[in-house]
């Protein structure tokens, strides 16, 4: 597949700031929805552009807002938002640091713990946002169990692919898992979450400091946020030790994180990613906890 054309917004931004035309583009790895590239201009400036013509009209506006929400002066970095419209998001280029070098893992663990130290009064967010292409219901709720059942787990069963693939028994098992949240989960106050921090949304800046991208922020249970770190790997024991030193977790946390694989796997199925493997994995978890 050929690379998408440089968005008009990028040309306008470069002209406005006298950066010159784009002379080179490098594809960057990341999510499954958007094309992300590092662009270099004739003056040597570089910026990162994330684009998708097929996304919702407010997709990049909400992502830009989310980056601002999770920024922390005493934690990780997020790239500055330079411009956005309905087609793309233009970001500061933070560079190519090594996420495996030095004390990166410890700094990341402490930074994520600091984010989870930002307490909220209720579960949700003041605006809906997106998980991939799908809009998430973030209406405020006082009850965490209800928030997760009604906005993060059960709604996937109404999406076309999940509706077709999950049978009656699967649906019953998912409803049972949701009904057991009060017994399965420890009491957790709503804290600010990144919402989608897996290894692909993690980077190091030029100085080696942790930086994160692609948030879907809301107030929820910290263990929801951490499931990504365990599910796909890439986070070493130094990360977990540093996180838990700053933000202790209740016994049994490793096993509980697996429960939050379920909406993640259903989201992957709905996006058409590794469907057979994701379905088998989700069914195994349902059998374990229903």
TORVEXLO-82098 format. One record per residue (C-alpha): residue in one letter; x, y, z. Coordinates in pm, whole numbers. Layout:
<recs>
A X Y Z
...
</recs>
This chain:
<recs>
X 0 0 0
X 139 339 -95
X 194 606 168
X -83 864 199
X -26 1209 57
X 112 1478 285
X -197 1644 439
X -268 2006 343
X -251 2104 710
X 114 1999 722
X 204 2211 418
X 20 2507 571
X 195 2462 907
X 537 2441 743
X 469 2751 535
X 342 2948 833
X 652 2865 1037
X 901 2900 748
X 1009 2536 773
X 1022 2478 400
X 857 2193 210
X 868 1831 324
X 1164 1654 163
X 1166 1318 342
X 918 1091 518
X 987 792 743
X 715 549 845
X 689 492 1220
X 548 188 1392
X 250 210 1623
X -121 140 1612
X -337 -36 1358
X -558 258 1259
X -349 551 1147
X -42 607 932
X 229 777 1138
X 541 930 983
X 836 1143 1077
X 864 1426 823
X 1177 1626 753
X 1159 1965 586
X 1402 2154 364
X 1530 2353 663
X 1611 2037 860
X 1310 2063 1089
X 1132 1740 1179
X 782 1672 1300
X 557 1370 1340
X 226 1341 1158
X -48 1092 1234
X -322 1075 972
X -633 886 872
X -894 1021 632
X -1144 761 743
X -1160 852 1110
X -1439 1035 1290
X -1443 1414 1252
X -1344 1472 1616
X -1090 1189 1643
X -774 1401 1635
X -923 1685 1836
X -997 1445 2120
X -656 1282 2093
X -488 1622 2112
X -692 1702 2422
X -602 1366 2574
X -230 1430 2532
X -266 1748 2731
X -458 1567 3003
X -187 1309 3074
X 112 1546 3054
X 315 1561 3375
X 598 1802 3449
X 737 1557 3706
X 664 1237 3510
X 675 1130 3148
X 675 1354 2844
X 410 1383 2579
X 477 1548 2242
X 348 1900 2200
X 50 1930 1968
X 147 2162 1682
X -173 2144 1477
X -469 1919 1402
X -779 1895 1188
X -1025 1622 1089
X -759 1439 885
X -438 1453 1085
X -249 1541 1401
X 86 1721 1382
X 316 1659 1677
X 653 1760 1812
X 924 1510 1721
X 1073 1391 2049
X 1357 1200 1883
X 1487 843 1894
X 1593 758 2248
X 1647 398 2359
X 1372 259 2582
X 1611 -16 2697
X 1887 213 2816
X 1981 331 3165
X 1708 377 3422
X 1429 417 3166
X 1218 136 3315
X 1234 274 3667
X 1150 626 3550
X 855 494 3351
X 724 296 3648
X 740 598 3876
X 579 823 3614
X 287 586 3556
X 237 557 3932
X 223 938 3954
X -48 945 3690
X -244 693 3895
X -204 923 4192
X -435 1176 4026
X -764 1086 4189
X -1108 1159 4049
X -1446 1185 4216
X -1623 954 3968
X -1556 706 3690
X -1554 830 3331
X -1442 1145 3156
X -1592 1476 3056
X -1606 1373 2690
X -1623 1049 2495
X -1306 945 2317
X -1186 658 2099
X -1039 313 2132
X -915 255 1781
X -1205 354 1558
X -1470 294 1821
X -1617 565 2037
X -1610 492 2409
X -1895 592 2639
X -1736 799 2915
X -2047 929 3088
X -1977 985 3457
X -2070 704 3694
X -2030 669 4069
X -1996 291 4062
X -1680 138 3915
X -1836 -203 3862
X -2121 -52 3665
X -1886 172 3468
X -1678 -120 3350
X -1968 -352 3276
X -2173 -91 3092
X -1900 97 2904
X -1595 -128 2863
X -1705 -492 2855
X -2065 -555 2747
X -2090 -293 2466
X -1852 -492 2246
X -2117 -761 2213
X -2326 -510 2017
X -2052 -453 1759
X -2090 -649 1433
X -1793 -888 1447
X -1828 -967 1817
X -2203 -1010 1780
X -2142 -1266 1506
X -1861 -1459 1677
X -1959 -1468 2043
X -2227 -1728 2099
X -2494 -1754 2364
X -2258 -1927 2605
X -1988 -1665 2553
X -2234 -1386 2620
X -2359 -1554 2934
X -2004 -1600 3057
X -1917 -1234 2995
X -2227 -1122 3182
X -2127 -1348 3472
X -1778 -1199 3482
X -1926 -849 3494
X -2166 -953 3769
X -1869 -1076 3972
X -1668 -753 3955
X -1751 -661 4314
X -1606 -994 4430
X -1316 -1013 4186
X -1183 -659 4217
X -1040 -484 4523
X -1174 -147 4617
X -1003 100 4385
X -1071 471 4369
X -1100 627 4023
X -764 754 3906
X -652 914 3584
X -558 651 3324
X -366 671 2997
X -618 426 2853
X -402 243 2596
X -41 229 2710
X 112 -76 2548
X 472 -101 2431
X 388 46 2090
X 268 371 2253
X 587 414 2451
X 904 596 2345
X 1212 766 2478
X 1302 1122 2390
X 1648 1234 2278
X 1769 1248 2639
X 1629 902 2718
X 1331 1023 2923
X 1005 824 2902
X 738 962 2671
X 394 833 2577
X 148 883 2291
X -199 776 2173
X -395 813 2498
X -761 739 2559
X -783 900 2904
X -1053 853 3162
X -1086 798 3535
X -1097 431 3621
X -927 147 3805
X -545 151 3786
X -540 -221 3713
X -730 -159 3390
X -448 66 3271
X -175 -179 3367
X -315 -475 3176
X -145 -351 2858
X 197 -372 3021
X 144 -740 3101
X -62 -849 2801
X 193 -781 2527
X 514 -762 2728
X 802 -519 2684
X 789 -397 3046
X 1060 -554 3260
X 1066 -630 3631
X 1242 -301 3706
X 933 -122 3575
X 697 -323 3794
X 913 -281 4105
X 933 97 4058
X 561 126 3994
X 464 -81 4298
X 705 106 4523
X 516 427 4443
X 169 278 4400
X 124 -57 4579
X -114 -312 4428
X -338 -552 4615
X -244 -923 4624
X -358 -1115 4318
X -305 -820 4084
X -125 -1019 3813
X -418 -1257 3779
X -675 -976 3784
X -501 -789 3504
X -600 -1078 3277
X -968 -991 3319
X -901 -661 3142
X -764 -851 2844
X -1126 -925 2757
X -1237 -584 2625
X -896 -545 2462
X -937 -876 2278
X -1292 -790 2176
X -1165 -460 2043
X -901 -643 1840
X -1166 -875 1700
X -1385 -582 1604
X -1092 -419 1424
X -1023 -747 1240
X -688 -813 1412
X -580 -1172 1485
X -945 -1267 1508
X -916 -1643 1560
X -637 -1613 1818
X -812 -1328 2001
X -1141 -1517 2015
X -976 -1832 2155
X -786 -1625 2412
X -1101 -1440 2520
X -1297 -1764 2558
X -1023 -1913 2777
X -1039 -1611 3008
X -1418 -1625 3020
X -1408 -1990 3124
X -1161 -1906 3398
X -1359 -1624 3559
X -1728 -1679 3476
</recs>
